[in-house]
Amino acid sequence: MGAVNTSTPAPILNISTYKFVTLVDPETLRAQLQGNAAANHLKGTILLAEEGINLFLAGPADGVRSFVAYLRTEPRFADLAPKESWSATTPFLRLKVKVKREIIRMNHPSIHPEAGRAPSVAPAVLARWLAQGHDDDGRPVVTLDTRNAFEIDHGTFVGTIDWRISKFSEFPQAVLDHRAELEGKTVVSFCTGGIRCEKAAIYLQDIGLDHVYQLEGGILKYFEETDGAPGWQGGCFVFDAREALGAQLTPLRADAGTPPVR
């Protein structure tokens, strides 16, 4: 559905991916991944926790692909499918590999995505629903932005539900405060790359809401497969020096991309 880009890509390959999978040895993995990523001249962040892995990395294409191939030799990561974009410079200042309590903090230990995901909706299907104004059963569709308010200010779906949260751990209470807005509708939770809306959709199901979906692959996958149409307005905030990407997965600001030296 998306347009084919035939131009020569910029020299730096950026990837983002995550997986909820039990890691009993995150400290051991931290040392291994740190060594391989550094050897491949990559910069960015890798987060590890008992619940899984979440990463944002950039570097020369050969180095990035070598690192991904190395990751996939580990059976728990064999099916990782990173989302890709290109930039003229590396948008990260250094490489950080950290072990955390959660790879995305929600403070709800009962939420275990590895035990069972909420249903997902493909970008092309959501685009069709937004264009026709309802899902395939005729039910009204609402998009629910699970990101922080400052991220949403860079861009979101037209008419999305935005509760102005400042951190993801506020999301569960926001749902309880505004549950009536979601009743009787098909709710599609979304975020940058899928990790927050995956936990969010499970929580929505757990409190008894029907017809809940997560946007498969998040905003970045929606851009990749639909060029942002229909329904998207603005850019997608990313946590690196590019600041925000447009629907073509390129920085919205011409001067964005190189992190300041600190």
Backbone hydrogen bonds, N-H to C=O, Kabsch-Sander energy under -0.5 kcal/mol:
donor,donor_aa,acceptor,acceptor_aa,energy
2,G,225,E,-0.5
6,T,4,V,-0.8
12,I,87,S,-2.2
13,L,11,P,-0.5
13,L,59,G,-2.5
14,N,12,I,-0.5
14,N,85,S,-3.5
15,I,57,L,-2.8
16,S,83,K,-1.6
17,T,55,L,-1.8
19,K,53,I,-2.4
21,V,19,K,-0.9
21,V,51,E,-1.1
23,L,50,E,-1.9
24,V,22,T,-0.6
29,L,25,D,-2.3
30,R,26,P,-2.3
31,A,27,E,-1.6
32,Q,28,T,-1.8
33,L,29,L,-3.1
34,Q,30,R,-2.3
35,G,31,A,-2.0
36,N,32,Q,-2.1
37,A,33,L,-2.7
38,A,34,Q,-2.2
39,A,35,G,-2.1
40,N,36,N,-1.4
41,H,38,A,-1.8
42,L,37,A,-2.3
43,K,58,A,-2.3
44,G,94,R,-2.1
45,T,56,F,-2.7
46,I,96,K,-2.6
47,L,54,N,-3.4
48,L,98,K,-2.5
49,A,52,G,-2.2
52,G,49,A,-1.5
53,I,19,K,-2.2
54,N,47,L,-2.2
55,L,17,T,-2.8
56,F,45,T,-2.7
57,L,15,I,-2.1
58,A,43,K,-2.3
59,G,13,L,-1.5
61,A,11,P,-0.7
64,V,60,P,-2.5
65,R,61,A,-2.7
66,S,62,D,-2.0
67,F,63,G,-2.2
68,V,64,V,-2.4
69,A,65,R,-2.2
70,Y,66,S,-2.0
71,L,67,F,-2.7
72,R,68,V,-2.3
73,T,69,A,-0.6
73,T,70,Y,-1.1
74,E,71,L,-1.7
77,F,74,E,-2.5
78,A,75,P,-1.1
80,L,77,F,-1.7
83,K,16,S,-2.7
85,S,14,N,-1.9
87,S,12,I,-2.2
96,K,44,G,-2.7
98,K,46,I,-2.7
100,K,48,L,-3.3
100,K,98,K,-0.5
111,I,108,H,-2.3
112,H,110,S,-0.7
115,A,112,H,-1.5
116,G,112,H,-0.5
116,G,113,P,-1.2
121,V,214,Q,-2.5
126,L,122,A,-2.4
127,A,123,P,-2.6
128,R,124,A,-1.7
129,W,125,V,-2.6
130,L,126,L,-2.8
131,A,127,A,-2.1
132,Q,128,R,-2.3
133,G,129,W,-1.6
134,H,129,W,-1.0
135,D,139,R,-2.6
138,G,135,D,-1.8
142,V,186,T,-2.8
144,L,188,V,-2.7
145,D,143,T,-0.6
145,D,161,I,-2.1
146,T,144,L,-0.6
146,T,190,F,-2.3
149,A,165,I,-2.8
151,E,148,N,-0.9
152,I,148,N,-2.0
153,D,149,A,-1.8
154,H,151,E,-1.5
155,G,151,E,-0.5
155,G,152,I,-1.4
156,T,233,Q,-1.9
158,V,231,G,-3.2
160,T,157,F,-1.9
161,I,143,T,-2.9
162,D,160,T,-0.6
170,E,167,K,-2.1
171,F,168,F,-2.0
174,A,170,E,-1.9
175,V,171,F,-2.3
176,L,172,P,-1.9
177,D,173,Q,-2.3
178,H,174,A,-1.4
179,R,176,L,-0.5
181,E,178,H,-1.9
182,L,179,R,-1.9
183,E,179,R,-1.0
185,K,182,L,-1.6
186,T,140,P,-2.9
187,V,185,K,-0.7
187,V,211,H,-2.5
188,V,142,V,-2.6
188,V,186,T,-0.5
189,S,187,V,-0.6
189,S,213,Y,-2.7
190,F,144,L,-2.0
198,E,194,G,-1.3
199,K,195,I,-1.3
200,A,196,R,-2.6
201,A,197,C,-2.4
202,I,198,E,-1.4
203,Y,199,K,-2.2
204,L,200,A,-2.5
205,Q,201,A,-2.0
206,D,202,I,-2.7
207,I,203,Y,-1.6
208,G,205,Q,-2.0
209,L,204,L,-2.0
213,Y,187,V,-3.0
214,Q,119,P,-1.6
215,L,189,S,-2.4
216,E,121,V,-2.3
216,E,214,Q,-0.7
218,G,215,L,-2.0
219,I,191,C,-2.7
220,L,192,T,-2.5
221,K,217,G,-1.2
222,Y,218,G,-1.9
223,F,219,I,-2.8
224,E,220,L,-2.1
225,E,221,K,-2.2
226,T,222,Y,-2.1
227,D,223,F,-2.1
228,G,222,Y,-0.8
229,A,226,T,-1.5
232,W,228,G,-1.8
233,Q,156,T,-2.0
235,G,154,H,-3.0
236,C,245,L,-2.7
237,F,235,G,-0.6
238,V,243,E,-2.7
240,D,238,V,-1.9
241,A,91,P,-2.1
243,E,240,D,-1.8
244,A,242,R,-2.5
245,L,236,C,-2.5
246,G,250,T,-2.9
249,L,246,G,-2.4
252,L,244,A,-2.4
256,A,253,R,-1.4
257,G,241,A,-1.6
